[in-house]
Amino acid sequence: MRAKLGLLFCLLAMSLITFLWLKHRRSPIPIGFIGPLTGRYSDLGVAGRNGVMLAIEDINAKGGINGRPIILIPEDDCGTVEGAKKAFERLQTSEVVAIVGPMISTSAIVLKPLIDEARLVTISPTVSSSMLLGQRDYVFRIISDNSIRAKGLARFALEILPPPSNPPRLWCFIYDNDNFIYSLDFVYNFSEVLVGVQDLTACHGAYSYKMGIDLDTVLDQIKVVKPDALVLAVSAIDGARILNWLKVNLPEVPAFSSAWMVSEELFRRLHHDEHATVFIEHIEPPEYSERTSEIQKRFEKRFGKKISFPAIYAYDATMILAKAIEKTGGDSKDLVSTLSSGITCDCLIGNISMDSFGDSIHPWWIYKLERGELKLIREERF
C-alpha cells in the first residue's frame, strides 16, 4: 500500500512539474517601454513606442521567442525626470524582463543608478549622451554617441563656411535646458572643435519651460547680437519655431543642428519656404533596403503616420533585445553578458553592433534641409 502511495505521489509530483514547465514555456515574456507619450517630447516617445509595438507584432507572428509571445507594457515618463522615475518603478513592479527606453538622455542619466541597482537591462533607441560612453552597466544603446556626431558636424561647418570677416566667428548656441544632459553634451562636443582652431566667440541661448525661460526670449536676444552661425540642440516643435523665425529675421545666418529635431512633427510645422541653410547631423540613411521599405509601408498603414528615426531605432532595439532573450531562454539574469558579448543585427538602419560597453557603432550622415526635405550631403564613418 505504501509503495503504491509513494508511486502515486511521484506521478503526481512529476505531473505537476511537467505542468509548471509547460506553463512557463507558454507564458508571455513581458517587456517594458519608457518614453514621453505626452508633453513636448511626445513625438519622440509615441514614435518609439509604435516602433516597439510593430517589432513585437512581427516577432509574435513568427511564434514569439521559443514559442512564448512577448507582451508590451508601455509607461509614459511625460518627458520629465520625476515621470521617468515613476515609470521605472511601475515597470519594476510589473516584473518585466527588460525595458526598451528611455528615449531622452536626461531621463537615462537619472535612471541609471536605479537601473543598475535593480539589475534590469534597458536598451535605448535614442539616448546618445557621451556621459554614458564606456561604462559597464545595465544601460545599452543602439544610437551612435554625441561626441562623435557633434564633433563631426563642427568640422563640417568649418569646411563649408567662408572665412570670418572679423575672426573669431560669433557662434550662438540655442538649446533646450530641460533636456540638458543631451543638449549641453552636444554643445560641449561641438564647441571643443571650434576652440581647437580658435574660431569661437560664443553666445548661449538656453531656454527652459520648467524655469519660465521661453524660447521667444532667447530668439529676441539672438536677433540683437546677429551671430555668424547658429548651433541647435532642440526638439522638433522648437526646431520648427526657430527655423520659421530665422527665415524672417536672420535669413543669411546658417544653422547646424543635432538630429534630435528631425521627426514628422518638424516637417508638419515648417513653412514651405523655411530658412534654407540648415545642416543636420542625422542617424537615418538616405536609402533603405527593400525589407525596410516594406516595414515602412506597414508602419504607415498600422499607425497612420510615416515612420521616423525614433520608430526605426526602437524597432531595431526590440529586435536586438529579442535575440538576446532568445539566447538566455527568457531569463533576464544573463542578458547583460549576452548583449555585451557583441550581438550584431541586420537591422532596418543597417548593420548595428554594440561593443562590450553596450555602445553602438554605425555610420551617420549630414543632410541639408531644403523646402521641407532632407538632401544628402555626405556619409560619415568612425
N, C-alpha and C positions, 0 to 999 in steps of 0.2 A: 504493500500500500504506500509506504513511504517512498519507495523507488518510483512508483507511478506519479505521486505528487511532485516529487523532485523533477521528473521528466516534464510534467505539465508546466511546472514553474519555469523551467529552462526554455520550453517552447514559447510560453507567454513573453518571457523576457526578450527572446530573440525576435519575436513578432513586434514587440514594442520598439526595439532598437531599429528594426527594419523600417517600421512606420515613421519613426522620427527622422531617420536618414533620408527616406524618400520625400518626406515633408520638407526637409531642409533643401534637398536637391531641387524642389519645385518652387520654393519660397522666393518671392521677389527680392531683388537687390536694391535697396534704397540709396539714391544719390541725391545730394542736396545742391542747391544753386543759391548763390548770394549775389545780388546786384540791385541797382536802383530801378525799381519798376514804377516808381512815382517820383515826382520832383524834377529839377532842372536837368538832371543827367539821365532821365528815363529812356531817352533814345538809345543810349549805350546798353542799359540794363535789359530793356524789353527785347532788343535785337539779340543780345546774348542768350537770354532765356529761350527765345524761339529757336536759336541755333542748337541749343542743347536738346530741346524737345524733338526737333527733326532728327537729330542723330539717334536719340533713344528709340524713336519710332522705327528708324531703319534697322537698328540692332535687334529690336524685338520682333520685327517682321522676318528676320532670319533665324529666329529661335532663341533670341536672348543670349546670355552668357552661360554656356554649359547647360542649356535648357531652362535657365532661370530668367524671367523677364526683369527688366530694370523699371523701377518707378522713380519719378522725379518729384522732389519736394522743394519747390521754389520759395525763397524768402526775400522779401523786399527790405533792403537796407536804407531806402529813402535817400541815398546819396550822402548820408551823414555818418560821423563816427559813432554816435550813440545808436543809430539804427543798425550799423554793422555789428556792433556787439550784441544787440538783442537778437538779430537774425542768426548769428552764430550760436548763441545759447539755445535757440529754438531747434536748430538742426542737431545740436548735441543731444538734446532731449529725444529727438526723433531717431537717434542711433543710426544715422546714415553711415555708409561705408566710406564715403569720400565726398568732397564738395568741388563743384566747378564754380570758380569765382575766387575772390571778389573781382569786380570789374574796374575798380578805382584804386589807384596806388595808395592814397591816404588811408583808405579802409584796410588795405592789405598790411600796411605797416602797423596800424593799431591792433589788428587781429593776430599778427604774427606770434606774440608771446602766448596768446590763448590757444592758437592752433598747435604750437609746439608742445605746450603743456598737455593738451588733450590727445596729442599724437594722432591727429586727424588730418589726413592728406588733403590738401587743396591744390587744384591746378587752375591757374588763372589764364583766361584767354587774352586779357588786355593790360594787365599790370606790367609796367616797364621801368619803374624807378630803379636807378642804379644802386639804391640803398639795400636792395635785396640780392645784389650780384655776389656770387662766390660764397654762398653760405650753405652749410649742410643742415637742412631743416626740413620741415614738412610742407613748405610752400614751393610749388613748381610753377613754371611759366612757359608759355609757348610763343610769346612775342619777344622779339629781339630788344636789347637793352637801350634805354635812353642815351647812355653815354656814347654809344656808337653812332646812333642816328642823329642826335643833336650836333655832335662834332662834325659829322659828315655834311650836314646841311650848312653849317657855318663855313666850312671850307669851300663848298659850292658857291655860297653867297659871295665870298671874297673873289672867286674866279670870275663871276659874271658882272659884278658891279664895277663901274668905272672908278678910276682913282678919285678919292675925295678932293674937292677943290680946296678945302681947308682942313687938312688932317689934324688930329684923328677924326674919323667919321662919328656923327652922333647917331647912335642906335637907341631906339626906345623899345623896351620890353613890356608887353601887355600880357598879364597872366592872371588866372583865377586863383586867388589865395585860399579859396575854400577847398581846393584840391592841391594844397601847396606841396605835398610830398612829390607829386608828379611835376607840377608846373615849375617850381623852383629848381628841381633837379634838371629839367630840360634847359632852363635859362642858364644855370650854372655851367653846364657842359657846353652850351653854345658859346657862352662868354669866354670860356677858357681858351678857345681857339683864337678869338679876337685879341685877347690880352697878349697871346704869344706873338702876334705880329704888330703889336702896338697900334691897333686900329679900333680903339674903343674909348669913346666917351658915352656914358650910358645915362638914360633916364628910365626909371622903373615905374610902370603904371599897374600896380597891384590893386585889384578890386575884390571885395568880399561882401556878398549879400548878407551873410551872417552878422558882419560887423557894421553894416549900414553904409558901406563904401560902394556906390553904384558905378557901373561901367560908364555911364554918361559923364560922370565927374572926371574920370580918367581921360576920356576922349577930349573933353574940353581942354585939359592940360596939354595933351599931345598936340592939339591944334596950335597952341601958343608957342611951343618950343620948336615946331617944324623940323622933325628929325630927317636924317638922310635915309633911314631904313627902319622897318618895324620887325619885331620878332614876336610871334603869337604862340601862347600855350593856353588855349581856351577851348570850351565846349562848342558843339555845333551851333547852338542857339546864339551864343555870344559871338562866335566867329562870323555868322551871317550879319549880325548887327554891325560889327566892326568893318567888314568888307563893304557893306552898303554905305556906311558912313564915309569910308575912305574915298569912294568914287566921287562924292560931293565935295569933301573938304580938303583932301590931300591926294589928288589923283596921280601925282607924279612920284609918290613915295612907294617903293617896292616893299612887299611884306613876305616874310618867311615863316612858315607855320609848322607846328608839330602835327602829327597825324590825328590827334585827339578830335579835332573838329570835323573830320571827314565822316559824315553819315548822311542818310537820306534827308534828315532834318535840315542840314546845311543847304542842300540844293533846293529844298522846298521853300526856304525862306530868302534865298538870294534873289536880288533883282536880276533881270536878264542882262542888263548892261553893267554888271558889277565890275568893280575895280579889277583890271586885267593882270597887273603884275603881281601875282601871288604864287609863290613856290611852296610846295608842301612835301615834306618827307612822309612817305606812306609805306605801309606794310602789305598792301594788296597789289598783286601783279597786274600788268596791263592785259594779259590774256590768260584764260583758263583752259584746262583740259576739257575734253568732251564730257567726261564724267562730272566735272564740277559744273559745267554749263547746264547739265541735266538737273542737278540738285538745285541750282539757282532757279530754274523754272518751277520746280516743285515747291521751293520755299515761297515764291511769289504767289503760287496758286493756294498754298496752305494758309498763309498769313496775310495775303493781300498787300504785301509790300515787297519792294526789291531787296534782295539780300545785300548787306553791308558788312564791312570788315569785322565788327563785333560778333555778328552771327556766324560768319565763316570761321573765325578763330574759336568760337565757342563750340561749333560743330566738331572741329578738329580736336579740341581739348577733350571733348567727351569720347571721341573715338580712341584717343591715346589712353585715356583712363580705362576704358572698357578693355583694351588689350592687356593692360596691367592687371586688372581684376580677374580676367580670364586665366592669366598665368598663376595667380595666387589662389585660384579656386573660390573666389568670392570672399576671401579673408582680407581684412584691412591691415592685418599685422605686418605683412611682408610687402605692402605697396611701396613704401619708401625705397627699399633696396631694389625692387623690381624696376621702378621708374628711374632710379639713379644708375642702373646698370646700362642705360643707354638705349631705351626703346626708341625706335625710329618709326616714322609714319609717312606713307604716301598719301598725304593729306590734300584737302581742297586747295590749300595755299601752296602746295608743292611738297618737296621733301623737307621734313622738320625733324631735327634731332635735338635731344637735350643732353647736356653734359652731366657729369657726376654731381654737380651742384643744383641740378634742376633748372638751369638756364638754357634758353633756346638759341639755336644758331640757324639762321637762314638769311637770304638776301632781303634787300629793301630797295625802294625806288623813290626817285624825285620826279614830281609832276608839276606842271604849270596849270593853274586854274584859269580857264578861258571860257567866258559866257556859259557858265554852269557845267562845264565838262573838264575832266582831268586829261591833260595831254602829257604823254610820257616824255621826260627829258633824258633820263638815263637810269640804269640799274647800278646799284652799289652792292659790293660784296665785302665780306670781312677780310 
